Amino acid sequence: MLTLEKRPTPSRFWTAATPVVAVLLTMVAGGIMFMLLGKNPFEVIRTIFWDPLFGEFAWYLRAQLLVKAGPLILIAVGLSLGFRAGIWNIGAEGQYIMGAVIGAAVGLAAFPTENRLIYPVMVLAGAFGGWFWAMIPAILKTRFNTNEILVSLMLVYVAQTILAMASTGFLRNPEGSGFPGSRNFSNYKAASNPELIAGTGMHWGVVAAFVTVIAAYVLLQRHLLGFQIKLSGQAPRAARFHGVNPTKLTVLCMGISGALAGLAGLFEVTGPAGQISIDFNVGYGFTAIIVAFLGRLNPIGILLAGLIMALTYIGGEMASTNLGLPSAAIQAFQGMLLFFLLAVDVLSNYRLRLFTAGAGPAKTKTGGAS
């Protein structure tokens, strides 16, 4: 029988190979699922991963890839800082929603004024909205030792309720004939997130995502705070001896992740979404958790993982439209990616050993890639 044996040190090979193996296993398992649904698995996989990059209208879809990846990267980078420090913010979806709602509220309050300062103020308000929503679990954890996982997750449902209230109540378009939803920001120039390159859909959120990746990389590699974040996650006791204040670090990491999620929400509501609506949130906050781990909590890795996940979004929409694949199947396919990522990641810290009855585990040479 097979047993798991703890490695003396994490395997460098499996640490690097895990995301690639997880993607391949997801394709295999997803192909089986698509076949059971009566679809050609090779055609579905090709539609999801190949056609958006090299098929018809690929020039446009490649730009859309960046648009879809932008909010995922923004949120995932913020989450990764906390995850590295052992701070588990699972409520980025709620912070994403609150950033959109508060930022949109500030912009709509100024309607119909046209002023170049309105949008920058909305950006700050969006970041504040996400930061404020993240401070609730942060303060409860540091003051009352509550579990930040449960609190941040429960606040997602509160944020969804506030979103519904905003769509049908205090932010509803007074000229919308009673239909839920705010004014459309594309009709309010001062508060819109315009295309930076005509015909591509690319907006300031994409730029913010790339800037955030660079800033996070520099922070983790060159700044004392980055060292403290990594040390706190790897050796909490050593971090305390080094003078790291766990309370301040929790508040800081939760605040950064919340602010970035709020920014993602603000860029999305003033750009691709165009308005506050009941179905505004599409699960970016939860999907970003997959992106963060698929990218190994590394900013550069998150950039690549965000592009891969965005590819499943765009390719999944194409598969749903062209092949009649249920949207739930695409969501399950994305969920498989996290499942296999976590499953294969076990091999980074453990190796498989063949255990025979009457004998101990088979002895082999210690190797990083075994």
Order of alpha helices (4+ residues) and beta strands (2+ residues): beta-alpha-alpha-alpha-alpha-alpha-alpha-alpha-alpha-alpha-alpha-alpha-alpha-alpha-alpha-beta
